[in-house]
Amino acid sequence: MNIATNHGKAVTRLAKRSFRTNRMRNLIIICAVVLTTLLITSVFTMGFSINRSMEQTQMRTAGGDFHGSFKYLSPEEADKLAQHPSIKQYGKAVLIGYAVNDEFRASRLEINQIDENIAKHSFIRLEEGKLPEGENEIVLNTWALDLLGVPHQLGAKVDLDMDINGEQVSRTFDLSGYYEADQYLAMSGLAFLSEAFVRENISHIDPEQTKQTGTYVNTTRLDVMFNNSYGIEDKIKKVMSDTGIKADYGVNWAYSSVGIFENPMNVLPYVGLILIIMLSGYLLIYNIFHISVVRDIKFYGLLKTIGTTPRQLRKIITMQANRLFLTALPIGLALGYGVGLWLMPMMKSFSLMEEESVYSISPLIFIGAALFSYLTVRIAASKPGRTASRISPVEAVRFTGLSGTGRKKTKRSTQGAKLSRMALANLLRHKKKLILMLASLSLSLILFSIIYTVISSFDVNKYLSAFISGDIVVKEMPDRSQRYSEGGTAALTDDVVKSLGAIDGVKSVDKVYFQGDLLKINETIRQTLEPFAVNEDPQMPIFTSILSRGSIELQVHGIDPGWYDVIHNGDIVSGSFDRGKFATGNYVLVTEALLDGGNDVYAVYYRPGDRIKLDSMDKSYEVMAVLKSNALYAAGTQSYNSAGFKVYFPAEEFARSIENPGIMSATLHVDPAKLEQVMRTVQSMVDSNPDLMMKSREDYKKEMDGFIRIFQTIGYGLSLIIALIGILNYINTVITGIMSRRNEFAILESVGMTRKQLKKTLIFEGLYGVLLVGLIGGTAGLYLTYRVAKSISENMAFTVFRMSVWPIASAVPLLVAISLAITLAAYRWLSKASIVERLREAE
C-alpha cells in the first residue's frame, strides 16, 4: 500500500540531489540543448533580419515606410482623416503635375509638394539644403540634375517644363536642396516644390474636377502610420467608416505582414530547417535521459516502495530537464544570435537584390527559439519519465533496459554460434533503439550529401559567360549606366574605346550601345497585358499603370560582331540567327517580355518576319529571331522592365540611326601572355575617370568563388553540427546498449566466452550499425540527394546538376573509425569490473 507523499518540497529536494549526482549527464544534456538552441536561434535571427532588410529595400521601392495612404483627397478630407485616433503619424503630399522636358522622355518625373514627415518616411535625405519654401525654389535628386545638366550646387538655376492639369508651364527655379536616389526606385521620380507655389499657382484648381478628368492635380495624398503593421487594410477601412469619407487607398506592400500568408512557401524552408534541428536535438536528448533512467531505475523503484507516486517520479525527471534547459538556454540564445548575425550578410548575398542590412532584435526571435528548444527538451524527456513512473519496484531491481515480451524462440543452427551472427541478433533485438540511432546518423549523412551535391553543381564557366564574354570589360558606373543616352554626358566615348583598342596586347574590342526607349502599345500587346491587369493586386497595379500609360519600356542595344558568337541555339525561342543577314542592318533580334519573374511567365509580342519600328528611328526592321529573356545577358543592363523587352541591332546600324549613341560597355579580348600588362594599363585609364569601372574575368571568378565559400560555410557548418549531434547520439546508443547488457555479458563470460570473443562481438555490432547506415545512405540517401539537390540546383542560377556518391562513400570509413573507437572505449570501461561483481548486480 502506497503512503501519500505529496509534499512538494520533498520532491524538489529529491530532484536537486539526483541532479547533483549526474554531473556528466548534465554536461552532455546542456551541450545538446545549447547546440539545439544555438541552431534554432540562428535560424530565427537570420530569418527575421533578412526579412527586415528586405522590408527596408521594398519600402524604398514602394516609396516609403508609411503603412498606407488615402488618395485623391481635398484638403478638408485630409485634415478630417488625419484626426482619427488610430492614426499615430501622417504626412501630406499635393500633386502639382509632371515634368515634360525632353530629358525625361524615358524617365517620368512627378512634381509634388510634401511636408517634412513625407520626406522623413520616404528615405529622402538631403545632401545639402532644405525643402523648398519660396515660390521659385525646388528640390531634385542628383540623377535628374545630371540629365538636365545642372550642377549639384545650392542656388543653381533649374529650367523645368511642366504639364499642370493639361497646360504646359515653363519656369526657372532655384535649387534649394538635392538628394541621392536610384533612378529606378519610386521616390527618385519626384521633384518637390513649395507650399507657396501651390498657393499661388494651383489653389484655384478644383480637385473634384481633376479627379474626373484623371489628372488629379491639386489632390492631396495622406500617408498614415498606425500602431503596428497588422491588418493595415482593415484599419484603413475603419478610419473611412468612422469619418464617413470614401476614398481610394493603398496598402504598403513592403510590409511582410501584408503578404506573408499569401505565399506560405516563403517560410517553408525555415520550418523544414527548424524541424530537422528539433529532430536531431530530440534524438540526442532522449537517448541521454534514457541512459540516466536505465542507470538509476533501481533508485526510482526504491522510491516507489516508500510511496512515491508515478506522477511525482515524472515530476522529478521533468524538474531536472527544466533545470538543465534553463541553464543552457541563455548560452544557446546568445551564441545563436551571434552566429545568426554573423551568417546574415552571407545569406543576404545570395539575393540578387541590393538590400540594406538591418539586424533584427525582435523579441520573437528569442521567444520562438526558447519555445522550440523547450518543446524539444520536454518531448525528449517525457518518454524516459514515463518509463520510470510505470515500472514496479520488483521489475526495477532486474530492469536492464531491454524490451522483450512474449515467448522466446529457440534458434537451431548446424553451423554453431558465430560471433558475427550473435552480434547481428543483438543489434536487431532493440529495433526502436536501432531505428533512432540509424535515423540520427543517416539524417546528418543525407544532409551533408545534399549540400555537397548542390555546391559541386555550381558552374564557374556558366557564371562567367553570363557576365563577361572576353577578358576585361569597361563600362559606365552603375549609377550612370542608363543616363548617358538620355541627355547626360557620356564617360565611355568612341575615343576611349579607340584608346582601349590601341593598348599593346588587346586583340579586339566589342562595344555595346544602349538606349532606353518607349514603344506604343499595339493591339497584340494590349490583349496580352489586359488579363494580367484584371487579376493583379489593386494595391500594386503594375499592368494597369502600363496600359493607362499606353507604352512599354524597351532596352535597345547595338552589339558588335564579337557578340554574335555568344548567341547559341539554346537562346533562340523562334526563328534562326544568320550572322550575314543580321549584319546588313535590316534585321533585329527581340527577346521575350518578362511578365511575372516569380512564376517565370513570359510573352512574345513579335514573331520572326514581323516588322518593328521605334519612334527614335526612321525605318522599320524585320524581326529575325525571338530570344529568351536572359539571352545576351552579359551584353545587356542585367535588369528587366515589367512587360518590356530588349531589342538588339548591329552596332553600326544603331550608331547610324541614333543621334549621339551612348556606349554602355566595351569588352576587351586580350593576348593571354600580355593580360597582366593590359589590365594595369586599363586600370590606370579607369582610375583617371571616376565615371568608368573595369572588371576582369578573374574578378568575376573571385566573386563566384566567394559565393561558393559562403554556401560552404553555412551548409557544411549546419551539417557539421547535426553530424556532431548524430555522433553524440551514436556514442550514447553504444554506451546504453553495453551498460544495459553488462549482466548478460557477465553470464556469457561465466559459461566460457573469452574477453577477446566479447570484444569481437561488440566490434561486429558497431560495424553492422555502420553497414546499415551505409545501406540507408546508398539507397534512400542517394534517392533523396538526387531529388532534393536536383530540385535546388535547377532553381538556382549558374548551376549544372552533377550527382555525386562521394559524400556517402567517404563517410562510411569515417563512421567505421568512430565505431571502432567508441566500441573499444566502452569495452575497456566494461572490463574494469570482474565477472563476479557484474553477476552480483543481477541479484
Summary of the structure (lengths in Angstrom):
residues: 843
radius of gyration: 35.9
end to end distance: 24.6
largest distance: 111.8
contacts: 2696
relative contact order: 0.11
helix: 56%
strand: 17%
